[in-house]
Amino acid sequence: MAAKLSVVVMALLICACAEENFELAQRREIQAHTKIDIQADHSRYLFADFLKGVNSREHFVIGARFVKHKSSFTLHSHFNGYEYRDGVRIRVSRDQDEIWVECASPGFLPSRTELSNVQMNPDGTLRLRIEVHDGVSTGVRILIWNDVQSLQGELQRARVTVNESTADMDSRREGWVFESHGRGARWGIETEDVQLLTAYREAPYVH
């Protein structure tokens, strides 16, 4: 099994959560020793904990460091695995000092916009909250929050309020239309010249 994972350059992160009570459950974050044959410039992570269902609301917290001026990471939600290329894809990319997001699902053209309210730290790091609603209403809905906000210059604090009105990007507000309706119950992250620092799930904030 390890040999197969090595061939496709995939890391299986053993972070299964036995209960759906995210407030009580310990947050599972990426640990260096769980990586298997990860390349320096392009890596794939497939997480062991399944989503709540093929039709569900999911909330992800992702911390990353952009190594180059043009680099990206892609969150795959509600998919069956990298060999199928299904589900919802949210690609967050750095282009010099700008942060862009592109969202897509099979059969629909990608939609792209700049995250003008999201800024990196001087070392190229940022932390985002990404919420995906798939198959629970009309169309797929994606919301993004910058999880670390500036406070008096260089000081940083975690975002205090996470709700619909404080989202830095809302696909419904953008007028994006695409469908998925639950292709799978797995999630994963691909990186290109990005160091993945943390990734875990919390209970959804928007209903």
C-alpha positions as CSV (number, residue, x, y, z in Angstrom):
1,M,0.0,0.0,0.0
2,A,2.8,2.4,0.9
3,A,4.4,1.7,-2.5
4,K,1.3,2.6,-4.3
5,L,1.0,5.8,-2.4
6,S,4.6,6.6,-3.2
7,V,4.0,6.1,-6.9
8,V,1.1,8.7,-7.0
9,V,2.9,11.0,-4.5
10,M,0.0,10.9,-2.0
11,A,0.1,11.4,1.7
12,L,-2.5,9.6,3.8
13,L,-3.0,11.6,7.0
14,I,-4.4,9.5,9.8
15,C,-6.6,12.0,11.3
16,A,-9.9,10.2,11.6
17,C,-12.4,11.6,14.1
18,A,-14.6,9.1,15.8
19,E,-17.3,11.6,16.6
20,E,-18.9,14.6,14.8
21,N,-18.7,16.8,17.9
22,F,-16.0,19.1,16.6
23,E,-16.0,21.3,19.7
24,L,-14.9,18.4,21.9
25,A,-12.9,16.5,19.4
26,Q,-9.2,17.4,19.2
27,R,-8.2,19.3,16.0
28,R,-6.2,17.1,13.7
29,E,-3.4,19.0,12.2
30,I,-0.7,18.0,9.7
31,Q,2.4,16.3,11.2
32,A,5.6,16.1,9.2
33,H,6.1,12.4,10.0
34,T,2.8,11.4,8.3
35,K,4.0,12.5,4.9
36,I,4.9,9.8,2.3
37,D,7.2,10.6,-0.6
38,I,6.1,14.3,-0.9
39,Q,7.9,16.3,-3.7
40,A,9.3,19.7,-2.9
41,D,7.2,21.5,-5.6
42,H,4.0,19.4,-5.9
43,S,2.3,17.4,-3.2
44,R,-1.1,15.6,-2.7
45,Y,-2.8,15.0,0.6
46,L,-5.8,12.7,1.0
47,F,-7.3,12.9,4.5
48,A,-8.5,9.8,6.3
49,D,-11.5,11.5,8.0
50,F,-14.5,11.3,5.8
51,L,-16.9,14.2,5.3
52,K,-20.3,14.1,7.0
53,G,-21.8,12.8,3.7
54,V,-21.9,13.2,0.0
55,N,-24.4,16.0,0.5
56,S,-23.3,18.1,3.4
57,R,-22.0,21.5,4.7
58,E,-18.2,21.3,5.5
59,H,-15.9,23.9,7.1
60,F,-12.1,23.7,6.5
61,V,-9.3,25.6,8.2
62,I,-6.1,25.7,6.1
63,G,-2.8,27.3,6.8
64,A,-0.2,27.5,4.1
65,R,3.0,29.3,3.1
66,F,3.5,30.4,-0.5
67,V,7.1,29.5,-1.4
68,K,7.2,31.4,-4.7
69,H,5.5,34.5,-6.2
70,K,3.4,32.2,-8.3
71,S,2.2,29.2,-6.3
72,S,-1.1,27.6,-5.3
73,F,-3.0,25.0,-3.3
74,T,-6.3,23.3,-4.3
75,L,-8.9,22.0,-1.8
76,H,-10.9,19.1,-3.2
77,S,-14.2,18.6,-1.3
78,H,-16.8,16.0,-1.8
79,F,-14.7,13.9,-4.1
80,N,-13.8,10.2,-4.4
81,G,-10.0,10.6,-5.0
82,Y,-7.5,12.1,-7.3
83,E,-7.9,9.5,-10.0
84,Y,-11.6,10.6,-10.4
85,R,-11.1,14.4,-10.5
86,D,-14.7,14.9,-9.3
87,G,-16.3,16.9,-6.6
88,V,-15.8,20.6,-5.8
89,R,-12.4,22.2,-6.4
90,I,-11.3,25.5,-4.8
91,R,-7.9,26.7,-6.0
92,V,-6.2,29.5,-4.0
93,S,-3.2,31.0,-5.8
94,R,-0.6,33.7,-5.2
95,D,0.3,36.0,-8.1
96,Q,3.0,38.3,-6.7
97,D,1.2,40.1,-3.9
98,E,-2.3,39.2,-4.9
99,I,-4.4,36.2,-3.7
100,W,-6.9,34.7,-6.2
101,V,-9.5,32.0,-5.8
102,E,-10.9,29.8,-8.6
103,C,-13.9,27.4,-8.0
104,A,-15.2,24.7,-10.2
105,S,-17.0,21.4,-10.4
106,P,-17.3,18.8,-13.2
107,G,-19.1,20.1,-16.2
108,F,-19.0,23.8,-15.3
109,L,-16.5,26.4,-16.3
110,P,-14.3,27.7,-13.4
111,S,-15.2,31.0,-11.8
112,R,-12.3,33.2,-10.6
113,T,-12.0,36.3,-8.5
114,E,-9.3,38.2,-6.5
115,L,-9.5,37.9,-2.7
116,S,-8.8,41.6,-2.2
117,N,-9.4,41.5,1.5
118,V,-7.0,38.6,2.1
119,Q,-3.4,39.5,2.7
120,M,-0.4,37.3,3.3
121,N,2.0,37.8,6.1
122,P,5.5,39.1,5.1
123,D,6.8,35.4,5.2
124,G,4.2,34.3,2.6
125,T,1.9,32.6,5.1
126,L,-1.9,32.9,5.4
127,R,-4.7,31.0,7.0
128,L,-8.1,30.7,5.5
129,R,-11.5,29.3,6.5
130,I,-13.3,27.7,3.5
131,E,-16.9,26.4,3.8
132,V,-18.4,24.3,1.1
133,H,-22.2,23.5,0.8
134,D,-22.7,20.7,-1.6
135,G,-26.0,19.1,-2.4
136,V,-27.9,20.7,0.5
137,S,-29.5,23.6,-1.5
138,T,-29.7,24.9,-5.1
139,G,-26.2,24.8,-6.5
140,V,-22.8,24.6,-4.7
141,R,-22.1,27.4,-2.3
142,I,-18.5,28.4,-1.2
143,L,-17.6,30.9,1.5
144,I,-14.1,32.1,2.4
145,W,-12.8,34.0,5.4
146,N,-9.3,35.3,6.1
147,D,-8.7,33.7,9.5
148,V,-6.0,36.0,10.7
149,Q,-6.7,39.7,10.8
150,S,-4.3,42.6,11.3
151,L,-4.6,44.5,14.5
152,Q,-2.5,47.7,14.9
153,G,0.2,47.1,12.4
154,E,2.2,43.9,12.8
155,L,0.0,42.4,15.5
156,Q,-2.2,39.6,14.4
157,R,-5.4,38.1,15.9
158,A,-7.6,35.2,14.9
159,R,-10.9,36.2,13.4
160,V,-13.5,36.6,16.1
161,T,-16.7,36.6,14.1
162,V,-17.3,33.9,11.4
163,N,-20.7,34.2,9.7
164,E,-22.4,34.9,6.4
165,S,-22.0,38.7,6.5
166,T,-18.3,38.6,7.4
167,A,-17.2,36.3,4.6
168,D,-14.5,37.7,2.4
169,M,-15.9,35.7,-0.6
170,D,-19.3,34.2,-1.0
171,S,-20.0,32.4,-4.3
172,R,-23.7,33.3,-4.0
173,R,-22.9,37.0,-3.6
174,E,-20.6,36.7,-6.6
175,G,-23.4,35.2,-8.7
176,W,-21.5,32.0,-9.5
177,V,-23.6,29.0,-10.6
178,F,-22.3,25.5,-10.6
179,E,-23.5,22.1,-9.3
180,S,-22.0,18.9,-7.8
181,H,-24.6,17.2,-5.7
182,G,-22.2,15.0,-3.7
183,R,-19.8,13.1,-5.9
184,G,-18.0,11.6,-2.8
185,A,-17.3,12.0,0.9
186,R,-13.5,12.4,0.8
187,W,-11.4,15.6,0.9
188,G,-7.8,16.4,0.0
189,I,-5.4,19.2,-0.8
190,E,-2.9,19.6,-3.7
191,T,0.0,22.0,-3.4
192,E,2.2,23.6,-6.0
193,D,5.2,25.4,-4.5
194,V,3.2,25.7,-1.2
195,Q,4.1,24.4,2.2
196,L,1.0,23.1,3.9
197,L,1.1,24.1,7.6
198,T,-2.2,23.0,8.9
199,A,-5.5,21.5,7.7
200,Y,-8.5,20.4,9.7
201,R,-12.3,20.6,9.8
202,E,-14.8,22.3,12.1
203,A,-18.5,22.5,12.3
204,P,-20.1,24.7,9.6
205,Y,-20.9,28.3,10.6
206,V,-23.5,29.1,7.9
207,H,-26.7,27.2,7.5
